[in-house]
Amino acid sequence: MQQGTRLALRSRLPKPKLGWREWVRFPDFDDVLVKAKIDTGARTSAIHAFDIRKIEREGEDWLAFNLHPVQRHKVPEIACVARLLEERYITSSNGQRQLRPVVRVPVIVASRTFDIDLTLTNRDEMGFRMLLGREALKKRFLIDPGRSYLGGKKPKEGDQ
């Protein structure tokens, strides 16, 4: 089969649907689940992170940081490490520009694994600990804004 034919067939496969909020799994961050708002208005994905520190590994810049994956809770606290991709100016929903560190990490959404660019910022006062932005969503999913958790319900404690 020719390359063009494979691409044409792949583009006709139905894309899975996501609701306006979904569970996102981070295999590199202790396999933690985070409830994310699906935000097609945000270009880049963002997660609540704190105690962000730059460290060096084999001559490269990495970040060590902590996550509180559950909204309005200080436990659990997940210690994370990821390679610093870049620092990027992000305009928040209130119009303020902020220079944020960006990491590229694998995620699992609706049983699909792929890498996303993720900005680290304080989202403690926001309704969701994470936003999944349109760069992570495009060409992968269709969004149904009237539904939730179309990618799957949160597994029970013993199932994780």
Sequence and secondary structure as in RCSB ss.txt:
>XXXX:A:sequence
MQQGTRLALRSRLPKPKLGWREWVRFPDFDDVLVKAKIDTGARTSAIHAFDIRKIEREGEDWLAFNLHPVQRHKV
PEIACVARLLEERYITSSNGQRQLRPVVRVPVIVASRTFDIDLTLTNRDEMGFRMLLGREALKKRFLIDPGRSYL
GGKKPKEGDQ
>XXXX:A:secstr
  HHHHHHHHHHS   EE SEEEEEETTTTTEEEEEEEETT SSEEEE EEEEEEEETTEEEEEEEE  STT   
S EEEEEEEEEEEEEE TTS EEEEEEEEEEEEETTEEEEEEEEEE  TTSS SEEEEHHHHTTT EE TT S T
T     GGG 
